[in-house]
Amino acid sequence: MMFAGSPGDRRGRAARRTRLTRVDPRWPPRYRAAVRPRLAVVLLLAGCSLIKVDVSTPETRRQEYELAARKAAAEEQRRKDQARIDVEAEQKAALAELSAAKQAREARLQASIEAARAALAAGFSTDKAIAFAARIADAEASALARDGRLDMVALWREATDHLARAAVDPPSYPAFLALAAVPRSPPRDVAVRRACAKVRPVVPNDAVLEFVAECLLAAGDKPRDLEWQGIKADLAAHRKAEDARKQIEAEAAEAARTRAKTLAFAVVPLFAGGRCQGSCATTGWTASVEGGDLEARCRFGKCLGDGWTTRLPDGSEAITSCRFSDCNKDGWDTELTGGLILRTRCGFGDCGKHGWTLELPDGGRADTRCNGSDCFKDGWQTTFPDGRTVRCRCDGNDCREHGATCQ
């Protein structure tokens, strides 16, 4: 008896395979000849069934390409989704951090107010009253105040009461200034007016005008509602200082208007000092000045021969006339509304090469010099009496046709 896997069993199976695959020589020749091809085909088919053959066609290649594209798109979408998730997580973390920081600031602010209040309850002093008002001022711009979680009206009223006491008991000018810094309200104004008389004796000499101004403001500019020793002298000094301040401001405003007018005077008679409307030499130009645009239009289509008319932002007009029908050689005169005349003189009889000089209404002169050998090609720079310099460059290297940009 043979067991599976024994040498005898293996020899038996090999013998059976041999009998299946060989042709018995005892068979007739004609039978053997017919069996051999059929046996070869059977064996070949049996072998092919064990071998996988891939046949590539356009259709299979298209399907493979589409499959690969879908996989790539899915992977790209997965990466995008993950990136979005990561960004959202970072944003949430940042918002959470900001929120925590905001809550911490608000908690510290509220704690500082409570600490200042507790300090006052433990024992009143001027410094503690001023410190409490400072905490309220810090809270003014906080989110707690904006959304109503802090009642700022009540807090300022509380601060006003403390400062009103601190300003007069004993008299303290720093406490008075802190009281005056409280946002205006009827209780605040009443407290300031009441404190003025008691605080005046401790006001430094160099702060009297400031003190009087605060008292007048609280009294609605009604001196009769104020009373302290020497008030008449204080009010007189205040009025004198106010008159001097107003005079300085008026002079500064007038100087600014004069400078603006001087600049306008310098721009009005300037040929091609802006954006050409077509050709500056035949049509005109537009220039930006203080108050709006200045529009210059050639007279009879020849700016350098017949001059130009300029409309100023205020609606007035200025007439520029060439001397001897040749602005570029002999210069030009510009007549403003009111009869004021500005004279422009060419350097050495040729404005285009040597520049020009403008005589200003105040007697000053604005001198213009070419950047190269040709102002209307290379540009120019103008120096004013106050030392200010304006530099102009020709657009497209041709000011006559394209205008100039000045700065």
DAFENWO-V69922 format. One line per field, one symbol per residue. ss: DSSP state (~ for helix, > for strand, _ for the rest). phi: phi as a letter, one per 20 degrees, with the letter a starting at -180 (. if undefined). A space follows every 10 residues. Layout:
ss: ???
phi: ???
This chain:
ss: ______~~~~ ~~~~~~~~~~ ~_______~~ ~~~~~~~~~~ ~~~~~~~~__ _______~~~ ~~~~~~~~~~ ~~~~~~~~~~ ~~~~~~~~~~ ~~~~~~~~~~ ~~~~~~~~~~ ~~~~~~~~~~ ~~___~~~~~ ~~~~~~~~~_ __~~~~____ _~~~~~~~~~ ~~~~~~~~__ >_~~~~~~~~ _____~~~~~ ~~~~~~~~~~ ~~__~~~~~~ ~~~~~~~~__ __~~~_____ ~~~~~~~~~~ ~~~~~~~~~~ ~~~~~~~~~~ ~~~~~~~~__ ____>>____ ___>>>>>>_ _>>>>>>>~~ ~_~~~~_>>> >_____>>>> >>~~~_~~~~ _>>>>_____ >>>>>>~~~_ ~~~~_>>>>_ ____>>>>>> ____~~~~_> >>>_____>> >>>>~~~_~~ ~~>>>>_
phi: .ddfnfgfff ffffffffff ddeffeffgf fffffgffff fgfffffffe dededecgff ffffffffff ffffffffff ffffffffff ffffffffff ffffffffff ffffffffff ffrfbfffff fffffffffg eeffffenfd efffffffff fffffffdcf gbfgffffff efgfagffff ffffegffeg fdffgfdfff ffffffffem ldgfedbafn ffffffffff ffffffffff ffffffffff ffffffegee fleaefdndf fddpbccecf oqddddcfel mbfeddnbdd degenfccdd cfflmbffdd nbdddefonf dddddfflmb ffddnbcdee fenfcdedcf fcebgecenb cddegenfcd dccffmlbff edncddb
